[in-house]
Amino acid sequence: MTKSKETISIEWRNYKSKAILNGVLVLGGYLLILMAFTMGKVSYITGLRQISIVFAVLLGGHILKEKHKSIRLIAASIIFLGAFLISTAV
């Protein structure tokens, strides 16, 4: 779906501060991951980074009332279990 320039400019005026804050937070999170790569084992970091999927599933199911909540919760549980196993590996 294509948006007109007017629609985009209205959205920018209404949500400019939120868009900028979001950009800064995403950049900050990415920089933290890059720093973690230099300090720890990459396999642990990449596995644990996927925990954000678990939070997204929980928020989507409860707050946004997304469909197929049980399937998403099972998949998120498997991801969490994998991340837990990675974090406890010796």
C-alpha positions in Angstrom: 0.0 0.0 0.0 1.5 3.3 -1.1 1.2 6.4 1.1 1.1 9.9 -0.1 3.7 12.5 0.9 1.0 14.3 2.9 0.2 11.2 4.9 3.9 10.5 5.6 4.5 14.1 6.7 1.5 14.0 9.0 2.8 10.8 10.6 6.3 12.4 10.9 4.8 15.5 12.6 2.8 13.4 15.0 5.4 10.8 15.9 8.8 12.4 15.2 10.0 12.2 18.8 8.9 8.5 19.2 10.5 7.6 15.8 13.8 9.2 16.8 13.7 7.6 20.3 13.1 4.2 18.7 16.0 4.7 16.3 18.3 5.6 19.1 17.2 2.6 21.2 17.6 0.2 18.3 21.1 1.5 17.6 22.0 1.3 21.3 20.8 -2.3 21.5 22.7 -3.2 18.4 25.9 -1.6 19.8 25.5 -3.6 23.0 25.3 -6.8 21.0 28.4 -5.9 19.1 30.2 -5.2 22.4 29.0 -8.5 23.8 30.4 -10.3 20.7 33.8 -9.0 21.6 33.6 -10.1 25.2 31.8 -13.5 25.1 31.2 -16.6 23.1 29.3 -15.8 20.0 27.2 -19.0 20.1 25.9 -18.0 23.6 25.2 -14.5 22.7 23.3 -15.3 19.5 21.2 -17.9 21.2 20.3 -15.7 24.2 19.6 -12.8 21.9 16.6 -14.7 20.6 14.9 -14.3 24.0 13.3 -11.2 22.6 11.1 -13.5 20.5 9.7 -14.9 23.7 8.8 -11.4 25.0 7.3 -10.5 21.7 5.1 -13.6 21.7 3.9 -12.9 25.3 3.2 -9.3 24.6 1.4 -10.1 21.3 -0.7 -12.7 22.8 -1.8 -10.9 25.9 -1.8 -7.2 24.9 -2.6 -7.3 21.2 -4.8 -10.4 21.4 -3.1 -12.1 18.5 -4.5 -15.4 17.1 -2.9 -18.8 17.6 -1.7 -17.9 21.0 -1.1 -21.5 22.1 1.0 -22.4 19.1 3.1 -19.2 19.5 3.5 -19.9 23.2 4.8 -23.5 22.6 7.3 -22.2 20.0 8.4 -19.5 22.4 8.8 -22.1 25.1 11.1 -24.1 22.9 13.2 -21.0 22.1 13.4 -20.3 25.8 14.4 -23.8 26.6 17.1 -23.7 23.9 18.4 -20.4 25.3 18.4 -21.8 28.8 20.3 -24.9 27.7 22.9 -22.7 26.0 23.3 -20.6 29.0 23.9 -23.5 31.3 26.3 -25.3 28.9 29.8 -25.8 30.2 
